[in-house]
Amino acid sequence: MISRPATILTLIAGATLTFSAAALAAPPAKTVMLAGCPTTGIPAVCTEMSGHGKIYNVSGAVPPAPIGKFILLRGVESQAHSFCRGIVLQNIRWRETKRACPMPKTM
C-alpha cells in the first residue's frame, strides 16, 4: 500500500507535467498567402519570396516554384531550420498567373 504523502506527491508531479506540456506546445501554425515572383535565394540553391515585410523560404515547394514567373502561393510557417535564409514555409501550394514579373532594377 502506498503511503498518503507519496500519493500526494505523485498527484502534484502529474499535475505539474500536464500543465507544463501545454505551456511548451508550439504556437498554432500561420498560413501565409503571397503573390509575386520567386527569386534565387541565398545560397543560390534556395528559392525565396518576399511579402508582408518578410522573406520566406519557399524551397520546399513540390513542384518547385518557378523563378521569374508571377505566382500565387500559399504555405504554412514552420519552425524548421534551413541553410536558406527566410522563414521556412511548408505545405506549399502555388499556381502560375498570366501576370508578368517586373523588370529587375538596375543600378
PyMOL commands that place a pseudoatom at each C-alpha (Angstrom):
pseudoatom trace, name=CA, resn=MET, resi=1, chain=A, elem=C, hetatm=0, pos=[0.000, 0.000, 0.000]
pseudoatom trace, name=CA, resn=ILE, resi=2, chain=A, elem=C, hetatm=0, pos=[1.266, 3.462, -0.928]
pseudoatom trace, name=CA, resn=SER, resi=3, chain=A, elem=C, hetatm=0, pos=[1.556, 5.936, 1.889]
pseudoatom trace, name=CA, resn=ARG, resi=4, chain=A, elem=C, hetatm=0, pos=[-0.537, 9.066, 1.819]
pseudoatom trace, name=CA, resn=PRO, resi=5, chain=A, elem=C, hetatm=0, pos=[2.428, 11.552, 1.331]
pseudoatom trace, name=CA, resn=ALA, resi=6, chain=A, elem=C, hetatm=0, pos=[3.680, 9.521, -1.661]
pseudoatom trace, name=CA, resn=THR, resi=7, chain=A, elem=C, hetatm=0, pos=[0.224, 9.628, -3.266]
pseudoatom trace, name=CA, resn=ILE, resi=8, chain=A, elem=C, hetatm=0, pos=[0.020, 13.388, -2.825]
pseudoatom trace, name=CA, resn=LEU, resi=9, chain=A, elem=C, hetatm=0, pos=[3.487, 13.856, -4.353]
pseudoatom trace, name=CA, resn=THR, resi=10, chain=A, elem=C, hetatm=0, pos=[2.530, 11.671, -7.310]
pseudoatom trace, name=CA, resn=LEU, resi=11, chain=A, elem=C, hetatm=0, pos=[-0.606, 13.758, -7.930]
pseudoatom trace, name=CA, resn=ILE, resi=12, chain=A, elem=C, hetatm=0, pos=[1.350, 17.020, -7.699]
pseudoatom trace, name=CA, resn=ALA, resi=13, chain=A, elem=C, hetatm=0, pos=[4.006, 15.747, -10.122]
pseudoatom trace, name=CA, resn=GLY, resi=14, chain=A, elem=C, hetatm=0, pos=[1.358, 14.591, -12.611]
pseudoatom trace, name=CA, resn=ALA, resi=15, chain=A, elem=C, hetatm=0, pos=[-0.472, 17.916, -12.495]
pseudoatom trace, name=CA, resn=THR, resi=16, chain=A, elem=C, hetatm=0, pos=[2.781, 19.826, -12.984]
pseudoatom trace, name=CA, resn=LEU, resi=17, chain=A, elem=C, hetatm=0, pos=[3.684, 17.785, -16.073]
pseudoatom trace, name=CA, resn=THR, resi=18, chain=A, elem=C, hetatm=0, pos=[0.212, 18.195, -17.539]
pseudoatom trace, name=CA, resn=PHE, resi=19, chain=A, elem=C, hetatm=0, pos=[0.203, 21.978, -17.260]
pseudoatom trace, name=CA, resn=SER, resi=20, chain=A, elem=C, hetatm=0, pos=[3.867, 22.327, -18.314]
pseudoatom trace, name=CA, resn=ALA, resi=21, chain=A, elem=C, hetatm=0, pos=[3.312, 20.361, -21.539]
pseudoatom trace, name=CA, resn=ALA, resi=22, chain=A, elem=C, hetatm=0, pos=[0.584, 22.769, -22.620]
pseudoatom trace, name=CA, resn=ALA, resi=23, chain=A, elem=C, hetatm=0, pos=[2.864, 25.733, -21.979]
pseudoatom trace, name=CA, resn=LEU, resi=24, chain=A, elem=C, hetatm=0, pos=[5.633, 24.208, -24.116]
pseudoatom trace, name=CA, resn=ALA, resi=25, chain=A, elem=C, hetatm=0, pos=[3.398, 23.426, -27.100]
pseudoatom trace, name=CA, resn=ALA, resi=26, chain=A, elem=C, hetatm=0, pos=[4.214, 25.233, -30.346]
pseudoatom trace, name=CA, resn=PRO, resi=27, chain=A, elem=C, hetatm=0, pos=[2.043, 28.186, -31.307]
pseudoatom trace, name=CA, resn=PRO, resi=28, chain=A, elem=C, hetatm=0, pos=[-0.609, 27.481, -33.938]
pseudoatom trace, name=CA, resn=ALA, resi=29, chain=A, elem=C, hetatm=0, pos=[0.754, 27.384, -37.493]
pseudoatom trace, name=CA, resn=LYS, resi=30, chain=A, elem=C, hetatm=0, pos=[0.196, 30.552, -39.526]
pseudoatom trace, name=CA, resn=THR, resi=31, chain=A, elem=C, hetatm=0, pos=[-0.925, 30.288, -43.145]
pseudoatom trace, name=CA, resn=VAL, resi=32, chain=A, elem=C, hetatm=0, pos=[0.766, 32.789, -45.465]
pseudoatom trace, name=CA, resn=MET, resi=33, chain=A, elem=C, hetatm=0, pos=[-0.567, 33.940, -48.845]
pseudoatom trace, name=CA, resn=LEU, resi=34, chain=A, elem=C, hetatm=0, pos=[1.928, 35.529, -51.246]
pseudoatom trace, name=CA, resn=ALA, resi=35, chain=A, elem=C, hetatm=0, pos=[1.631, 36.954, -54.749]
pseudoatom trace, name=CA, resn=GLY, resi=36, chain=A, elem=C, hetatm=0, pos=[4.820, 37.660, -56.646]
pseudoatom trace, name=CA, resn=CYS, resi=37, chain=A, elem=C, hetatm=0, pos=[7.841, 36.301, -58.405]
pseudoatom trace, name=CA, resn=PRO, resi=38, chain=A, elem=C, hetatm=0, pos=[10.081, 33.738, -56.708]
pseudoatom trace, name=CA, resn=THR, resi=39, chain=A, elem=C, hetatm=0, pos=[13.759, 34.613, -56.866]
pseudoatom trace, name=CA, resn=THR, resi=40, chain=A, elem=C, hetatm=0, pos=[17.005, 32.753, -56.426]
pseudoatom trace, name=CA, resn=GLY, resi=41, chain=A, elem=C, hetatm=0, pos=[17.829, 32.839, -52.746]
pseudoatom trace, name=CA, resn=ILE, resi=42, chain=A, elem=C, hetatm=0, pos=[20.952, 32.904, -50.645]
pseudoatom trace, name=CA, resn=PRO, resi=43, chain=A, elem=C, hetatm=0, pos=[22.674, 30.496, -51.207]
pseudoatom trace, name=CA, resn=ALA, resi=44, chain=A, elem=C, hetatm=0, pos=[21.813, 30.124, -54.889]
pseudoatom trace, name=CA, resn=VAL, resi=45, chain=A, elem=C, hetatm=0, pos=[20.207, 26.662, -54.462]
pseudoatom trace, name=CA, resn=CYS, resi=46, chain=A, elem=C, hetatm=0, pos=[17.389, 28.273, -52.454]
pseudoatom trace, name=CA, resn=THR, resi=47, chain=A, elem=C, hetatm=0, pos=[14.164, 29.859, -53.673]
pseudoatom trace, name=CA, resn=GLU, resi=48, chain=A, elem=C, hetatm=0, pos=[12.591, 32.745, -51.817]
pseudoatom trace, name=CA, resn=MET, resi=49, chain=A, elem=C, hetatm=0, pos=[9.717, 35.182, -51.984]
pseudoatom trace, name=CA, resn=SER, resi=50, chain=A, elem=C, hetatm=0, pos=[9.116, 38.374, -50.066]
pseudoatom trace, name=CA, resn=GLY, resi=51, chain=A, elem=C, hetatm=0, pos=[5.874, 39.718, -48.705]
pseudoatom trace, name=CA, resn=HIS, resi=52, chain=A, elem=C, hetatm=0, pos=[4.371, 41.247, -45.592]
pseudoatom trace, name=CA, resn=GLY, resi=53, chain=A, elem=C, hetatm=0, pos=[7.776, 42.820, -44.895]
pseudoatom trace, name=CA, resn=LYS, resi=54, chain=A, elem=C, hetatm=0, pos=[9.466, 39.419, -44.552]
pseudoatom trace, name=CA, resn=ILE, resi=55, chain=A, elem=C, hetatm=0, pos=[11.482, 36.982, -46.643]
pseudoatom trace, name=CA, resn=TYR, resi=56, chain=A, elem=C, hetatm=0, pos=[10.034, 33.491, -46.995]
pseudoatom trace, name=CA, resn=ASN, resi=57, chain=A, elem=C, hetatm=0, pos=[11.954, 30.339, -47.904]
pseudoatom trace, name=CA, resn=VAL, resi=58, chain=A, elem=C, hetatm=0, pos=[9.815, 28.512, -50.498]
pseudoatom trace, name=CA, resn=SER, resi=59, chain=A, elem=C, hetatm=0, pos=[12.473, 25.964, -51.471]
pseudoatom trace, name=CA, resn=GLY, resi=60, chain=A, elem=C, hetatm=0, pos=[10.272, 23.117, -50.211]
pseudoatom trace, name=CA, resn=ALA, resi=61, chain=A, elem=C, hetatm=0, pos=[7.591, 23.613, -52.884]
pseudoatom trace, name=CA, resn=VAL, resi=62, chain=A, elem=C, hetatm=0, pos=[6.779, 20.493, -54.934]
pseudoatom trace, name=CA, resn=PRO, resi=63, chain=A, elem=C, hetatm=0, pos=[6.871, 21.076, -57.843]
pseudoatom trace, name=CA, resn=PRO, resi=64, chain=A, elem=C, hetatm=0, pos=[9.447, 23.842, -57.350]
pseudoatom trace, name=CA, resn=ALA, resi=65, chain=A, elem=C, hetatm=0, pos=[8.192, 27.420, -57.573]
pseudoatom trace, name=CA, resn=PRO, resi=66, chain=A, elem=C, hetatm=0, pos=[9.320, 28.820, -60.950]
pseudoatom trace, name=CA, resn=ILE, resi=67, chain=A, elem=C, hetatm=0, pos=[11.936, 31.575, -60.818]
pseudoatom trace, name=CA, resn=GLY, resi=68, chain=A, elem=C, hetatm=0, pos=[10.829, 34.646, -62.777]
pseudoatom trace, name=CA, resn=LYS, resi=69, chain=A, elem=C, hetatm=0, pos=[7.141, 33.687, -63.114]
pseudoatom trace, name=CA, resn=PHE, resi=70, chain=A, elem=C, hetatm=0, pos=[4.373, 35.546, -61.279]
pseudoatom trace, name=CA, resn=ILE, resi=71, chain=A, elem=C, hetatm=0, pos=[2.609, 33.101, -58.954]
pseudoatom trace, name=CA, resn=LEU, resi=72, chain=A, elem=C, hetatm=0, pos=[0.056, 32.955, -56.180]
pseudoatom trace, name=CA, resn=LEU, resi=73, chain=A, elem=C, hetatm=0, pos=[1.429, 30.907, -53.291]
pseudoatom trace, name=CA, resn=ARG, resi=74, chain=A, elem=C, hetatm=0, pos=[0.023, 29.597, -50.029]
pseudoatom trace, name=CA, resn=GLY, resi=75, chain=A, elem=C, hetatm=0, pos=[2.128, 27.940, -47.338]
pseudoatom trace, name=CA, resn=VAL, resi=76, chain=A, elem=C, hetatm=0, pos=[2.314, 27.356, -43.617]
pseudoatom trace, name=CA, resn=GLU, resi=77, chain=A, elem=C, hetatm=0, pos=[5.021, 28.984, -41.498]
pseudoatom trace, name=CA, resn=SER, resi=78, chain=A, elem=C, hetatm=0, pos=[7.277, 26.438, -39.881]
pseudoatom trace, name=CA, resn=GLN, resi=79, chain=A, elem=C, hetatm=0, pos=[9.836, 26.323, -37.093]
pseudoatom trace, name=CA, resn=ALA, resi=80, chain=A, elem=C, hetatm=0, pos=[12.023, 24.110, -39.319]
pseudoatom trace, name=CA, resn=HIS, resi=81, chain=A, elem=C, hetatm=0, pos=[15.685, 25.001, -39.728]
pseudoatom trace, name=CA, resn=SER, resi=82, chain=A, elem=C, hetatm=0, pos=[17.242, 25.571, -43.132]
pseudoatom trace, name=CA, resn=PHE, resi=83, chain=A, elem=C, hetatm=0, pos=[20.533, 26.803, -44.517]
pseudoatom trace, name=CA, resn=CYS, resi=84, chain=A, elem=C, hetatm=0, pos=[18.432, 29.042, -46.791]
pseudoatom trace, name=CA, resn=ARG, resi=85, chain=A, elem=C, hetatm=0, pos=[17.508, 32.426, -45.380]
pseudoatom trace, name=CA, resn=GLY, resi=86, chain=A, elem=C, hetatm=0, pos=[13.957, 33.431, -44.575]
pseudoatom trace, name=CA, resn=ILE, resi=87, chain=A, elem=C, hetatm=0, pos=[11.008, 31.945, -42.739]
pseudoatom trace, name=CA, resn=VAL, resi=88, chain=A, elem=C, hetatm=0, pos=[10.557, 28.346, -43.867]
pseudoatom trace, name=CA, resn=LEU, resi=89, chain=A, elem=C, hetatm=0, pos=[7.191, 27.573, -45.454]
pseudoatom trace, name=CA, resn=GLN, resi=90, chain=A, elem=C, hetatm=0, pos=[5.786, 24.053, -45.623]
pseudoatom trace, name=CA, resn=ASN, resi=91, chain=A, elem=C, hetatm=0, pos=[2.710, 22.524, -47.276]
pseudoatom trace, name=CA, resn=ILE, resi=92, chain=A, elem=C, hetatm=0, pos=[3.244, 24.922, -50.161]
pseudoatom trace, name=CA, resn=ARG, resi=93, chain=A, elem=C, hetatm=0, pos=[0.698, 25.199, -52.963]
pseudoatom trace, name=CA, resn=TRP, resi=94, chain=A, elem=C, hetatm=0, pos=[1.152, 27.595, -55.853]
pseudoatom trace, name=CA, resn=ARG, resi=95, chain=A, elem=C, hetatm=0, pos=[-0.271, 28.415, -59.255]
pseudoatom trace, name=CA, resn=GLU, resi=96, chain=A, elem=C, hetatm=0, pos=[1.123, 30.472, -62.081]
pseudoatom trace, name=CA, resn=THR, resi=97, chain=A, elem=C, hetatm=0, pos=[-0.748, 33.536, -63.327]
pseudoatom trace, name=CA, resn=LYS, resi=98, chain=A, elem=C, hetatm=0, pos=[-0.692, 35.402, -66.651]
pseudoatom trace, name=CA, resn=ARG, resi=99, chain=A, elem=C, hetatm=0, pos=[0.763, 38.444, -64.948]
pseudoatom trace, name=CA, resn=ALA, resi=100, chain=A, elem=C, hetatm=0, pos=[4.370, 39.334, -65.805]
pseudoatom trace, name=CA, resn=CYS, resi=101, chain=A, elem=C, hetatm=0, pos=[7.130, 39.841, -63.285]
pseudoatom trace, name=CA, resn=PRO, resi=102, chain=A, elem=C, hetatm=0, pos=[8.503, 43.396, -63.033]
pseudoatom trace, name=CA, resn=MET, resi=103, chain=A, elem=C, hetatm=0, pos=[11.854, 44.058, -64.647]
pseudoatom trace, name=CA, resn=PRO, resi=104, chain=A, elem=C, hetatm=0, pos=[14.761, 43.879, -62.168]
pseudoatom trace, name=CA, resn=LYS, resi=105, chain=A, elem=C, hetatm=0, pos=[16.006, 47.271, -61.022]
pseudoatom trace, name=CA, resn=THR, resi=106, chain=A, elem=C, hetatm=0, pos=[19.451, 48.189, -62.325]
pseudoatom trace, name=CA, resn=MET, resi=107, chain=A, elem=C, hetatm=0, pos=[21.823, 50.499, -60.541]
for i in range(1, 107): cmd.bond("trace and resi %d" % i, "trace and resi %d" % (i + 1))
show_as sticks, trace
zoom trace
